[in-house]
């Protein structure tokens, strides 16, 4: 078991955004987290990354309790993430942005630069290494965030709606990139609203609704689950997904 959340609750006053949720992520798998807006999946995700500390419950990584560790401390252990709205240093170059991630493992500037250039090429931004981050469009910014996370050499990468705002063609290219990352042996946790992406990529899916888990299973099992259809998918979309996608 690589990453495990046990009985997580995240309360904001009387409101429980996450209510007693437990999810385990196996090494080498792609786990999808889905649910309607306000379901609690992003809050749960942020508890895994350390951006939020749960009201109760625990998070373990490689058997170590990381519940109260900061995002930076978790990153040093091998947990990396992206954000739904890319967080880039606009005035800095693509290369310098990615070097920030590389410095986590490589303290010498030359080594960090080499690692950053390697990762930039892998995500398809090799031609833009010296360009400013603000010159990139949405697809480029998404790839830049992924590159910065990969430069930290993570064991698990958590992707927060990495394909939101992309065109269908850009989504297909992003799916190929995620598959490439997974083939490198990196475990993935994906929060995504685009169900076709989850069906294409995930080995297992956990579905949240009103702060609680309502279903888990393979993509085909989840898309046929009546609770999921009622709470999230709708019958027409579920029927479309049940045929599969590539």
N, C-alpha and C positions, 0 to 999 in steps of 0.2 A: 504494500500500500504506500503510494508516494505522498499523497495529500489527503487529509481526512478532517472533515468538520463533524463534530458530534454535538447534537442537541443545541444548535446555535439559536439564540434569540437576540434580536436587536430591537430594543424598544426606544421610542422617542416619546417620552411622557407615557400616556396611557396607550398610545398606538404601537402595536408590534408590527414592524415592517417585515421582520422574519420571526417565525414562531416555531421553535423547537425543530429546526431542520438539521438533518444529518445526511452528508454526502461523502462518499469515498471516491477518490480518483486513483485508478490503477496506473502504474508506470507504463508508458508507451501507448496509452489510449487517447482517443479524442472524445471528450465529454462535452455535450451540449447542454446549456441551461436556457430554457425558454419559458414563456408565460406572457400574459397580457401586461400592458402598462400598469405599474403599481402592484405587480405581483410579488415583489420582494427579491427578484433575481439579482438586480444590480446591487442592492444592499448586501445580499449574501456574498456576491462576488467581491465587494469591497472589504468584507470581513476576512475573506481568504487572502487578500493582498496586503492587509494591514492598514488600509486607508480608513477603516472603521474598526474599533474594538467592540466585540459583542457584549451585550448586557450580561449574558450568561452563555455557557457552552465553551467548547475548546476547538482549536485548530492545531493539528499536528502535521509536520512535514518530515518525512523520513523518520518517523517515530519520535520526533522532538516537538515539545509543546512550544508553538510560536504565537500563541493567542495574543500576547501583549507586546510582541516585537513590532518595530516600526517597518514601513515599506522598505527602507534602505537595508535594515537588518535582514529582512526576508530575501531581498534581492541578492545579498551576499551569500545566502544559503542556496540560491538557485531558483527563486520565484520571480518571474518578470511579468509585466503587464503592459497593455496599451490602453488608451482612453477613447471613449466614444467620440469626443471632440479632440482631435490631435493636439497635444501640447508641445509646440515647437518653439525654439528660440529664433524668432523671426529674423533678427539682424545677423545671425550666424549662418555659416555655410552648412550645407547638408553634411559634409564631412565632419565639421566641428560638432554638430548635433549628435552624430553617431559616436564620436569619440568620447562623449560624456558617458555613454553606456560602457564603452570599452575600458575606460579608466577604472571601472569596478574590479577588473581582473588584471589589467596591465598598467602598472604605475608609470612606466617609462613612456614618454610621449611618442617615440618612434614605434614602439610595440602597439600602443593604442591606435595610432594612425594606420598601421598595417592591418590590424583587426577590423577597424572601421571600414577601410577600403574593400576588404574581403567581403564583408557583410553587405555593403552598399551594392557591390556587383551582384551578389546573390539575390537581392530583392528587386533588381532591375533598374537601379538608379545610378549605375556606374557613370553614365554620361553627364550626370548632374552633381557630381561630388563637390565641385567648387561653386556651384550656384547657391544663392541665398535660399534659406528655407521658405521665405515669404513668396518666392517665385513659383513654388509648386502649387499645382491644383489639388483638389481633394484626393484623387488616387495617389498622387505623389506623397502627400502629407501622411496618408495612411501607411504607405510603405516606409516612409521615414520613421514613423513611430515603431513599426515592426523591426526595422533595422537597428534602431537604438536599443530595443529590448534584446534582440539577438546578440548584439555586441557584448552584452553582459554575460553571455554563455549560460543561459538558464537551463535548468532541468525540466521546468514546467513553464509554459507561456500561457497567460490568460489574456484572451482577446475580447475586448469590450466593443461589440458591434463594429467590427473592423470593416464591414462592407456596407454600412449605412451611407446613403448618399451617392452610391456608385451606380453607373448605368449597367444594364444587363451584360454587356461585353466586358466591362471592368470587373463585374462580379465574377465572371468566369475566369478571368485572369487572376483575380485574388484567390479564388478557390485553388487554382493550380499552385500558387505560391504557398498557401497553407499546407497543401499536400507535400510540397517539396520540403517544407520545414519539418513536417511530421516524419518524413523519410529519414531525416537526420537523427531521429531518435528522441526528439523533444516531445514530451507529453503536452497536450493542449486542452484547455478549458475555454469554451466559446460561449459567450452570451450573444445571441443574435435573434433579431425579429424576422429575418428572411428565412422562412421554413425550408425553402428549397436548398439553402446553404447547409442547414443542419442535417437534412436528409442525405445530402451529398457527402458530408464530412464525418459526422459523428458515429462513433461505435455505440455509445449509449447516450440517452437523453434523460434529463430530469426536468419535470414540469412544475413550476410554481404557480400558485394562485392564492391571492389574499394572504401572503406571507407563509403559506404552508406548501409542502410538496404534495401534489395530487397524483403524480404518476412517475414511473421510471421504466426504462426498457430500451430496446432497440428503436431506431426511428420508425420502422414499420409497425412495431407494437404500439408505440405512443400515438401515432397518427390514426390508429384504429380504436383508441381508447375513448369510450363515450364521455367520460369526465373531461378529457382534453378537448374533444370536439365541442362540447357544450360551453366550456369556459374560455376557449381560445381560438380554435381553428375554424369552426363553422363546418357544416356538413359538405358544402360544395368544395371548399378548399381541401378538406380532409380526403375527399374522394379523388381529387386531382393528385395529391401527394401519395396516396396509397399505390399509385402506379409506378412510383419511383422517379428519380431524376438523376442526371449525370452532370 
